[in-house]
Amino acid sequence: VQYHTDSKATLQRYYDEDAERLRAQSDRFAGKFVAFRTELQIICEQ
């Protein structure tokens, strides 16, 4: 799944306010999926 955000500040707010709670909900599926987080910067839009 990929997400887009309008600003780095919005992404930081997600990290600060929501990310940990959402990760905790995935504990019941431990060992059944792989997750990784990568921030990408748009270089050029066409």
VMD Tcl script that builds the backbone (N, CA, C; Angstrom):
set m [mol new atoms 138]
animate dup $m
set s [atomselect $m all]
$s set {name element resname resid chain x y z} {
  {N N VAL 1 A 0.852 -1.164 0.000}
  {CA C VAL 1 A 0.000 0.000 0.000}
  {C C VAL 1 A 0.898 1.228 0.000}
  {N N GLN 2 A 0.594 2.186 -0.825}
  {CA C GLN 2 A 1.306 3.457 -0.844}
  {C C GLN 2 A 0.351 4.563 -0.430}
  {N N TYR 3 A 0.880 5.497 0.326}
  {CA C TYR 3 A 0.108 6.659 0.737}
  {C C TYR 3 A 0.816 7.912 0.257}
  {N N HIS 4 A 0.057 8.938 -0.001}
  {CA C HIS 4 A 0.590 10.243 -0.379}
  {C C HIS 4 A 0.119 11.244 0.666}
  {N N THR 5 A 0.918 12.259 0.898}
  {CA C THR 5 A 0.540 13.294 1.854}
  {C C THR 5 A 0.794 14.666 1.250}
  {N N ASP 6 A 0.150 15.648 1.792}
  {CA C ASP 6 A 0.302 16.999 1.257}
  {C C ASP 6 A 1.552 17.701 1.764}
  {N N SER 7 A 2.144 17.206 2.856}
  {CA C SER 7 A 3.331 17.877 3.392}
  {C C SER 7 A 4.083 16.969 4.357}
  {N N LYS 8 A 5.324 17.302 4.589}
  {CA C LYS 8 A 6.143 16.588 5.568}
  {C C LYS 8 A 5.555 16.774 6.967}
  {N N ALA 9 A 4.977 17.918 7.242}
  {CA C ALA 9 A 4.371 18.180 8.554}
  {C C ALA 9 A 3.196 17.236 8.815}
  {N N THR 10 A 2.392 16.977 7.799}
  {CA C THR 10 A 1.277 16.043 7.950}
  {C C THR 10 A 1.788 14.637 8.229}
  {N N LEU 11 A 2.841 14.239 7.535}
  {CA C LEU 11 A 3.443 12.929 7.769}
  {C C LEU 11 A 3.984 12.836 9.192}
  {N N GLN 12 A 4.640 13.870 9.643}
  {CA C GLN 12 A 5.173 13.871 11.005}
  {C C GLN 12 A 4.053 13.794 12.036}
  {N N ARG 13 A 2.950 14.466 11.779}
  {CA C ARG 13 A 1.806 14.399 12.690}
  {C C ARG 13 A 1.259 12.970 12.756}
  {N N TYR 14 A 1.228 12.291 11.614}
  {CA C TYR 14 A 0.814 10.883 11.604}
  {C C TYR 14 A 1.759 10.051 12.469}
  {N N TYR 15 A 3.057 10.235 12.286}
  {CA C TYR 15 A 4.028 9.489 13.099}
  {C C TYR 15 A 3.804 9.751 14.587}
  {N N ASP 16 A 3.600 10.996 14.940}
  {CA C ASP 16 A 3.468 11.384 16.350}
  {C C ASP 16 A 2.149 10.936 16.974}
  {N N GLU 17 A 1.062 10.992 16.218}
  {CA C GLU 17 A -0.263 10.797 16.802}
  {C C GLU 17 A -0.910 9.439 16.511}
  {N N ASP 18 A -0.572 8.804 15.404}
  {CA C ASP 18 A -1.331 7.622 14.987}
  {C C ASP 18 A -0.512 6.361 14.741}
  {N N ALA 19 A 0.717 6.490 14.328}
  {CA C ALA 19 A 1.484 5.331 13.862}
  {C C ALA 19 A 1.602 4.237 14.911}
  {N N GLU 20 A 1.943 4.574 16.118}
  {CA C GLU 20 A 2.137 3.555 17.153}
  {C C GLU 20 A 0.842 2.802 17.454}
  {N N ARG 21 A -0.255 3.506 17.503}
  {CA C ARG 21 A -1.548 2.867 17.754}
  {C C ARG 21 A -1.901 1.878 16.645}
  {N N LEU 22 A -1.656 2.264 15.404}
  {CA C LEU 22 A -1.966 1.369 14.292}
  {C C LEU 22 A -1.032 0.165 14.270}
  {N N ARG 23 A 0.234 0.363 14.588}
  {CA C ARG 23 A 1.170 -0.769 14.651}
  {C C ARG 23 A 0.770 -1.740 15.747}
  {N N ALA 24 A 0.310 -1.239 16.864}
  {CA C ALA 24 A -0.096 -2.108 17.973}
  {C C ALA 24 A -1.258 -3.007 17.559}
  {N N GLN 25 A -2.130 -2.519 16.702}
  {CA C GLN 25 A -3.261 -3.325 16.245}
  {C C GLN 25 A -2.815 -4.498 15.374}
  {N N SER 26 A -1.619 -4.408 14.805}
  {CA C SER 26 A -1.131 -5.490 13.945}
  {C C SER 26 A -0.454 -6.603 14.740}
  {N N ASP 27 A -0.304 -6.443 16.050}
  {CA C ASP 27 A 0.372 -7.448 16.877}
  {C C ASP 27 A -0.279 -8.824 16.766}
  {N N ARG 28 A -1.576 -8.877 16.608}
  {CA C ARG 28 A -2.252 -10.177 16.538}
  {C C ARG 28 A -1.919 -10.936 15.257}
  {N N PHE 29 A -1.307 -10.260 14.283}
  {CA C PHE 29 A -0.903 -10.909 13.036}
  {C C PHE 29 A 0.614 -11.114 12.963}
  {N N ALA 30 A 1.284 -11.016 14.092}
  {CA C ALA 30 A 2.750 -11.130 14.131}
  {C C ALA 30 A 3.214 -12.409 13.439}
  {N N GLY 31 A 4.243 -12.261 12.593}
  {CA C GLY 31 A 4.798 -13.398 11.878}
  {C C GLY 31 A 4.041 -13.799 10.630}
  {N N LYS 32 A 2.963 -13.100 10.324}
  {CA C LYS 32 A 2.139 -13.462 9.169}
  {C C LYS 32 A 2.218 -12.450 8.029}
  {N N PHE 33 A 2.992 -11.396 8.230}
  {CA C PHE 33 A 3.163 -10.410 7.170}
  {C C PHE 33 A 4.467 -9.659 7.391}
  {N N VAL 34 A 4.879 -8.953 6.375}
  {CA C VAL 34 A 6.083 -8.131 6.444}
  {C C VAL 34 A 5.666 -6.699 6.151}
  {N N ALA 35 A 6.192 -5.777 6.924}
  {CA C ALA 35 A 5.910 -4.360 6.688}
  {C C ALA 35 A 7.222 -3.590 6.708}
  {N N PHE 36 A 7.326 -2.637 5.841}
  {CA C PHE 36 A 8.472 -1.736 5.865}
  {C C PHE 36 A 7.984 -0.350 5.497}
  {N N ARG 37 A 8.690 0.625 5.992}
  {CA C ARG 37 A 8.287 2.009 5.783}
  {C C ARG 37 A 9.415 2.752 5.083}
  {N N THR 38 A 9.076 3.407 3.999}
  {CA C THR 38 A 10.049 4.160 3.224}
  {C C THR 38 A 9.415 5.488 2.835}
  {N N GLU 39 A 10.148 6.546 3.032}
  {CA C GLU 39 A 9.690 7.859 2.582}
  {C C GLU 39 A 10.377 8.169 1.262}
  {N N LEU 40 A 9.588 8.519 0.274}
  {CA C LEU 40 A 10.111 8.868 -1.037}
  {C C LEU 40 A 9.801 10.323 -1.336}
  {N N GLN 41 A 10.680 10.942 -2.065}
  {CA C GLN 41 A 10.485 12.331 -2.462}
  {C C GLN 41 A 10.167 12.367 -3.951}
  {N N ILE 42 A 9.164 13.123 -4.338}
  {CA C ILE 42 A 8.828 13.277 -5.752}
  {C C ILE 42 A 9.896 14.141 -6.399}
  {N N ILE 43 A 10.476 13.627 -7.474}
  {CA C ILE 43 A 11.511 14.365 -8.196}
  {C C ILE 43 A 10.899 15.140 -9.355}
  {N N CYS 44 A 9.991 14.484 -10.067}
  {CA C CYS 44 A 9.388 15.121 -11.233}
  {C C CYS 44 A 7.984 14.564 -11.432}
  {N N GLU 45 A 7.034 15.424 -11.663}
  {CA C GLU 45 A 5.675 14.989 -11.981}
  {C C GLU 45 A 5.412 15.291 -13.444}
  {N N GLN 46 A 4.797 14.342 -14.119}
  {CA C GLN 46 A 4.517 14.545 -15.544}
  {C C GLN 46 A 3.042 14.524 -15.793}
}
mol reanalyze $m
mol bondsrecalc $m
mol representation Tube
mol addrep $m
